[in-house]
Amino acid sequence: MRVGILGTTWPYRGGLAAFNERLAREFAAEGNEVEIFTFTLQYPDFLFPGKTQYSDAPQPSDLKIARTMNSIGPLSWFRTARAIKKAKIELLVIKFWIPLMAPCLGTIARLARRNGIQVVSILDNIIPHEPHFWDKWLIRYFVRSVDRFIAMSESVKEDCLRFLPSKRKDCVRLSPHPLYDNFGEAVEKSAARKELGLPEDKTLLLFFGFIRDYKGLDLLMKAYAKVKDENDLCLVVAGEFYNNGEQYKELERELGLEGRIIWRTDFIPDDKVRYYFSAADLIVQPYKSATQSGVTQIAYHFEKPMLVTNVGGLAEIVPDGKVGYVCEVSEQAVADAIGRFADLEKEKREEQFRKNIQKEKQKYAWSVMTTAIYDNQK
């Protein structure tokens, strides 16, 4: 089958690109011909909250990538649709994550369907974490442009169904976010800490990924301040600020946490990800709202226990007490969960969770996602 993926990939960076590239490789491994159609312009610079949208890595030699669409350039949408038709694509897969992309992605999807191409969308979210009054009109335009949907959590599935007429209720299928296994193999913990210059004698809590308000770093810092310092804990914050970073530094001073937090707030390149996860003892995701998380799937790959809050689909994929902890969205609940982990004997921590993680992670193979996509066609 000729499969097209429409969305973010190289030369752009981040989780969306990593997802689409890994999905393309899975389709190719299953015997399909795959091409990714990506942006010449993804976001205008003034709309992008980070330092840069672009990767400094070379173009992947094993992926066929066509840069054809400008997210705010309607003429390019028609050009992209023509390129998809010319490539004789039979199945077009779109990773949808933000309503502002609905005019671009939705228009290309409509044009593809007119040419007899099946369109399946994988949904990160339908309703964004930081909503705007115009979202519902853009979302409605996009969902009417697509044949079938893959929701990666139950909450996203329910959100999607709200925008569909009753006769289309059967076009949404649930399939969980696959493992991010594209960051290499684990490194021995002490070697990883030495590589990153992290303390070797501490229990490391890792907050990883772009720092945005809904991810709850402020909540984590307040909870962390409640945990006794004699537990030998150290919080590592690894990821780029997508909002005002100074507010967190001010909070650090207010809470008296200077020296207890290690800040690594540049973008973490792909080749460093395995070191951070290998170095960590516990991956902490104190989100105030969520659907699912790629960070959780990186943690599964590196077989690290997780602490997540009970929001969105996070509790669906982190069985409490088996692969980590699920707690409510409060400072005390997060502090209590950190304390429970800190109280475990260091030598037994990883073994307590690892067997369950190894068993649970089998649910999240990429072949599960591609099977859901194949089965979800008309």
C-alpha positions as CSV (number, residue, x, y, z in Angstrom):
1,M,0.0,0.0,0.0
2,R,1.1,3.6,-0.6
3,V,0.8,5.4,2.7
4,G,1.1,9.2,3.1
5,I,1.7,10.9,6.4
6,L,0.7,14.5,6.6
7,G,2.3,16.6,9.4
8,T,5.4,17.5,11.2
9,T,8.7,15.8,10.5
10,W,12.3,16.8,9.8
11,P,13.5,19.6,9.6
12,Y,11.2,20.3,12.5
13,R,11.9,18.9,15.9
14,G,10.0,17.7,18.9
15,G,7.5,15.0,19.8
16,L,5.3,15.4,16.7
17,A,8.2,14.9,14.4
18,A,9.4,11.9,16.4
19,F,6.0,10.3,16.3
20,N,5.5,10.7,12.6
21,E,9.0,9.5,11.7
22,R,8.6,6.4,13.9
23,L,5.2,5.7,12.4
24,A,6.6,6.0,8.9
25,R,9.3,3.5,9.8
26,E,6.7,1.1,11.1
27,F,4.6,1.3,8.0
28,A,7.7,0.7,5.9
29,A,8.8,-2.3,8.0
30,E,5.4,-3.8,7.2
31,G,6.0,-3.6,3.5
32,N,4.3,-0.3,2.6
33,E,5.7,2.6,0.5
34,V,5.7,5.6,2.7
35,E,6.1,9.4,2.1
36,I,5.7,12.2,4.6
37,F,4.3,15.5,3.4
38,T,5.4,18.3,5.8
39,F,5.7,22.0,6.1
40,T,7.7,24.7,4.4
41,L,6.3,26.9,7.2
42,Q,4.8,25.3,10.3
43,Y,4.3,28.3,12.6
44,P,5.1,31.9,11.9
45,D,8.0,32.7,14.2
46,F,5.9,35.1,16.3
47,L,3.5,32.3,17.2
48,F,6.1,29.8,18.2
49,P,6.8,29.9,22.0
50,G,10.2,28.1,22.0
51,K,13.6,29.2,20.9
52,T,13.5,27.5,17.5
53,Q,11.3,25.1,15.5
54,Y,14.1,23.5,13.7
55,S,16.3,20.4,14.3
56,D,20.0,20.6,13.8
57,A,20.2,16.9,12.9
58,P,20.8,15.8,9.3
59,Q,17.8,14.7,7.2
60,P,16.9,11.1,7.9
61,S,18.3,9.0,5.0
62,D,15.7,6.3,5.4
63,L,12.6,8.6,5.1
64,K,11.0,10.1,2.0
65,I,10.0,13.6,2.9
66,A,8.3,16.2,0.7
67,R,8.1,19.8,2.0
68,T,5.1,21.2,0.3
69,M,2.7,22.9,2.7
70,N,2.6,26.3,4.4
71,S,0.2,26.3,7.4
72,I,-1.0,29.8,6.5
73,G,-0.6,29.6,2.7
74,P,-3.8,28.3,1.1
75,L,-2.2,27.9,-2.4
76,S,0.3,25.4,-0.8
77,W,-2.6,23.3,0.4
78,F,-3.8,22.7,-3.1
79,R,-0.2,22.1,-4.2
80,T,0.2,19.5,-1.4
81,A,-3.1,17.7,-2.4
82,R,-1.8,17.5,-6.0
83,A,1.5,16.0,-4.7
84,I,-0.4,13.4,-2.7
85,K,-2.4,12.5,-5.7
86,K,0.7,12.3,-8.0
87,A,2.3,10.0,-5.4
88,K,-0.7,7.7,-5.8
89,I,-1.2,7.6,-2.1
90,E,-4.0,5.2,-1.0
91,L,-4.1,6.0,2.7
92,L,-3.4,9.4,4.2
93,V,-2.6,9.6,8.0
94,I,-2.8,12.9,9.7
95,K,-1.6,13.6,13.3
96,F,-3.9,16.3,14.6
97,W,-2.9,18.3,17.7
98,I,-4.1,21.9,17.6
99,P,-7.2,23.6,16.1
100,L,-5.1,26.3,14.4
101,M,-3.9,23.7,12.0
102,A,-7.5,22.7,11.0
103,P,-7.8,24.9,7.9
104,C,-4.6,23.6,6.4
105,L,-4.9,19.9,7.3
106,G,-8.6,19.8,6.9
107,T,-8.5,21.4,3.4
108,I,-5.8,19.0,2.2
109,A,-7.8,16.1,3.7
110,R,-11.0,17.1,1.8
111,L,-9.1,17.4,-1.4
112,A,-7.5,14.0,-0.9
113,R,-10.9,12.4,-0.2
114,R,-12.2,13.8,-3.5
115,N,-9.5,11.9,-5.2
116,G,-10.6,8.6,-3.5
117,I,-7.9,8.6,-0.8
118,Q,-8.8,7.2,2.6
119,V,-8.0,9.7,5.4
120,V,-7.4,8.6,9.0
121,S,-6.5,11.1,11.7
122,I,-4.6,10.2,14.9
123,L,-5.7,12.5,17.6
124,D,-3.3,13.9,20.2
125,N,-6.1,16.2,21.4
126,I,-9.4,17.5,20.0
127,I,-9.9,20.2,22.6
128,P,-6.5,21.9,23.3
129,H,-5.0,22.3,26.7
130,E,-5.1,26.0,26.4
131,P,-8.5,26.7,24.7
132,H,-9.7,29.7,22.7
133,F,-13.2,30.7,21.7
134,W,-12.7,29.9,18.1
135,D,-11.6,26.3,18.7
136,K,-15.0,24.6,18.2
137,W,-15.5,26.0,14.7
138,L,-12.0,24.9,13.6
139,I,-12.4,21.5,15.2
140,R,-15.7,21.0,13.5
141,Y,-14.2,21.8,10.1
142,F,-11.4,19.3,10.6
143,V,-13.5,16.4,11.8
144,R,-15.8,16.8,8.8
145,S,-12.7,16.4,6.6
146,V,-11.7,13.0,7.8
147,D,-13.0,9.4,7.3
148,R,-11.9,7.8,10.5
149,F,-10.1,8.7,13.7
150,I,-7.7,7.0,16.1
151,A,-8.0,8.4,19.6
152,M,-5.1,7.7,21.9
153,S,-7.1,7.9,25.1
154,E,-10.6,7.4,26.2
155,S,-11.0,11.1,27.1
156,V,-9.9,12.2,23.6
157,K,-12.3,9.6,22.1
158,E,-15.2,11.2,24.1
159,D,-14.1,14.7,23.0
160,C,-14.1,13.6,19.4
161,L,-17.6,12.1,19.6
162,R,-19.0,15.4,20.8
163,F,-18.2,16.8,17.3
164,L,-19.6,14.0,15.3
165,P,-23.3,13.2,14.3
166,S,-24.8,10.1,15.7
167,K,-24.4,8.3,12.3
168,R,-20.6,8.6,12.5
169,K,-20.2,7.4,16.1
170,D,-18.5,4.2,15.0
171,C,-15.7,6.0,13.1
172,V,-13.6,6.6,16.2
173,R,-11.3,3.8,17.5
174,L,-9.2,3.8,20.6
175,S,-5.5,2.9,20.3
176,P,-3.0,4.0,22.9
177,H,0.1,6.1,22.3
178,P,2.9,3.7,21.2
179,L,6.3,3.5,22.9
180,Y,8.9,6.1,22.0
181,D,11.6,3.5,21.3
182,N,13.5,5.7,18.9
183,F,15.9,7.3,21.4
184,G,18.3,4.3,21.6
185,E,18.9,1.8,24.4
186,A,19.3,2.5,28.1
187,V,22.7,3.4,29.6
188,E,23.9,2.2,32.9
189,K,22.7,4.7,35.5
190,S,26.0,5.9,36.9
191,A,27.4,6.3,33.3
192,A,24.3,8.3,32.3
193,R,24.7,10.6,35.3
194,K,28.4,11.1,34.6
195,E,27.6,11.9,31.0
196,L,25.1,14.6,32.1
197,G,27.1,15.8,35.2
198,L,24.3,14.8,37.6
199,P,24.9,13.7,41.2
200,E,25.5,10.0,41.5
201,D,24.4,9.7,45.2
202,K,20.9,11.2,45.0
203,T,17.5,9.9,44.1
204,L,16.7,11.8,40.9
205,L,13.2,12.9,40.0
206,L,12.9,13.8,36.4
207,F,10.4,16.4,34.9
208,F,11.0,16.1,31.2
209,G,9.7,18.0,28.1
210,F,8.5,21.4,27.0
211,I,7.5,23.4,30.1
212,R,4.0,24.8,29.7
213,D,1.5,25.9,32.4
214,Y,-0.7,22.9,32.1
215,K,2.1,20.5,32.8
216,G,2.2,21.5,36.5
217,L,5.9,22.2,37.2
218,D,4.8,24.8,39.8
219,L,2.6,22.1,41.4
220,L,5.6,19.8,41.5
221,M,7.9,22.4,43.0
222,K,5.5,23.1,45.8
223,A,5.0,19.4,46.4
224,Y,8.8,18.8,46.3
225,A,9.3,21.5,49.0
226,K,7.0,19.5,51.3
227,V,9.2,16.4,51.1
228,K,11.9,16.1,53.7
229,D,15.3,17.1,52.3
230,E,17.0,14.2,54.2
231,N,15.5,11.8,51.6
232,D,18.4,12.7,49.4
233,L,16.1,13.8,46.6
234,C,17.1,15.9,43.6
235,L,14.7,17.3,41.0
236,V,16.0,17.6,37.5
237,V,14.0,19.8,35.1
238,A,14.9,19.0,31.5
239,G,13.1,20.8,28.8
240,E,12.6,24.2,27.1
241,F,10.4,26.9,28.6
242,Y,7.3,27.5,26.5
243,N,6.2,30.2,28.8
244,N,7.8,32.7,31.2
245,G,10.6,30.8,32.8
246,E,11.3,33.5,35.4
247,Q,8.1,32.6,37.3
248,Y,9.6,29.2,38.1
249,K,12.9,30.7,39.2
250,E,11.0,33.1,41.5
251,L,9.0,30.2,42.9
252,E,12.3,28.4,43.5
253,R,13.5,31.3,45.6
254,E,10.2,31.6,47.5
255,L,10.2,27.9,48.4
256,G,13.8,27.8,49.4
257,L,14.7,25.2,46.8
258,E,17.9,26.7,45.6
259,G,20.4,23.9,45.2
260,R,17.7,21.2,45.2
261,I,16.7,21.7,41.6
262,I,19.0,21.1,38.5
263,W,17.7,23.2,35.6
264,R,18.5,22.0,32.0
265,T,16.1,24.3,30.1
266,D,17.5,24.1,26.6
267,F,15.8,21.8,24.1
268,I,17.0,18.3,24.8
269,P,18.2,16.7,21.5
270,D,17.2,13.2,20.6
271,D,20.7,11.8,21.3
272,K,20.6,13.0,24.9
273,V,17.1,11.7,25.8
274,R,18.3,8.2,26.7
275,Y,20.9,9.7,29.2
276,Y,18.2,11.6,31.1
277,F,15.8,8.7,31.4
278,S,18.6,6.3,32.2
279,A,19.9,8.6,35.0
280,A,16.5,9.1,36.6
281,D,14.9,7.1,39.4
282,L,11.3,8.4,38.9
283,I,9.7,10.2,36.0
284,V,7.2,12.8,37.4
285,Q,4.3,14.2,35.4
286,P,2.2,16.4,37.6
287,Y,-0.1,17.6,34.8
288,K,-3.1,19.8,35.6
289,S,-4.8,18.6,32.4
290,A,-3.8,16.0,29.9
291,T,-5.0,13.5,27.3
292,Q,-2.0,11.2,27.0
293,S,1.7,11.8,27.1
294,G,4.7,10.9,25.0
295,V,6.9,11.3,28.1
296,T,5.1,8.3,29.6
297,Q,5.9,6.2,26.6
298,I,9.6,7.2,26.7
299,A,9.5,6.1,30.4
300,Y,8.0,2.8,29.4
301,H,10.7,2.2,26.8
302,F,13.5,2.9,29.4
303,E,11.5,0.9,32.0
304,K,11.3,3.7,34.6
305,P,8.6,4.1,37.2
306,M,6.3,7.1,36.8
307,L,4.3,9.4,38.9
308,V,1.3,10.9,37.1
309,T,-1.7,12.9,38.2
310,N,-5.2,11.5,37.6
311,V,-6.1,13.7,34.6
312,G,-7.1,12.8,31.0
313,G,-5.8,9.4,29.9
314,L,-2.7,9.2,32.1
315,A,-4.3,6.9,34.7
316,E,-5.3,4.6,31.9
317,I,-1.7,3.8,31.0
318,V,0.0,3.9,34.4
319,P,-1.6,1.3,36.7
320,D,-1.3,2.6,40.2
321,G,1.2,0.7,42.4
322,K,2.3,-1.5,39.5
323,V,4.3,0.7,37.2
324,G,4.3,3.8,39.4
325,Y,1.8,6.1,41.1
326,V,-1.4,7.9,40.2
327,C,-2.4,10.7,42.5
328,E,-4.8,13.6,42.5
329,V,-3.9,17.1,41.3
330,S,-2.8,18.6,44.6
331,E,0.5,19.6,46.2
332,Q,0.0,17.2,49.1
333,A,-1.0,14.2,46.9
334,V,2.1,14.7,44.7
335,A,4.3,15.1,47.8
336,D,2.9,12.0,49.4
337,A,3.5,9.9,46.3
338,I,7.1,11.2,46.1
339,G,7.5,10.3,49.7
340,R,6.2,6.8,49.2
341,F,8.8,6.3,46.5
342,A,11.6,7.8,48.5
343,D,10.8,5.5,51.4
344,L,11.4,2.4,49.3
345,E,14.8,0.8,49.7
346,K,17.0,2.0,46.9
347,E,18.2,-1.5,45.9
348,K,14.6,-2.7,45.5
349,R,13.0,0.3,43.8
350,E,13.7,-0.7,40.2
351,E,13.0,-4.3,40.7
352,Q,9.6,-3.5,42.4
353,F,8.3,-1.9,39.2
354,R,10.4,-3.3,36.4
355,K,8.6,-6.6,35.8
356,N,5.3,-4.9,35.7
357,I,6.6,-2.3,33.3
358,Q,8.0,-4.9,31.0
359,K,4.7,-6.7,30.9
360,E,2.6,-3.5,30.5
361,K,4.7,-2.0,27.8
362,Q,3.9,-4.8,25.4
363,K,0.5,-3.2,24.9
364,Y,2.2,-0.2,23.3
365,A,3.9,-1.7,20.2
366,W,3.8,0.4,17.0
367,S,2.2,-2.5,15.3
368,V,-0.8,-2.1,17.5
369,M,-1.2,1.5,16.2
370,T,-0.8,0.5,12.5
371,T,-3.2,-2.4,12.9
372,A,-5.8,0.1,14.3
373,I,-5.2,2.3,11.3
374,Y,-5.6,-0.5,8.8
375,D,-8.7,-1.8,10.6
376,N,-10.2,1.6,10.8
377,Q,-10.5,2.1,7.0
378,K,-13.8,1.9,5.2
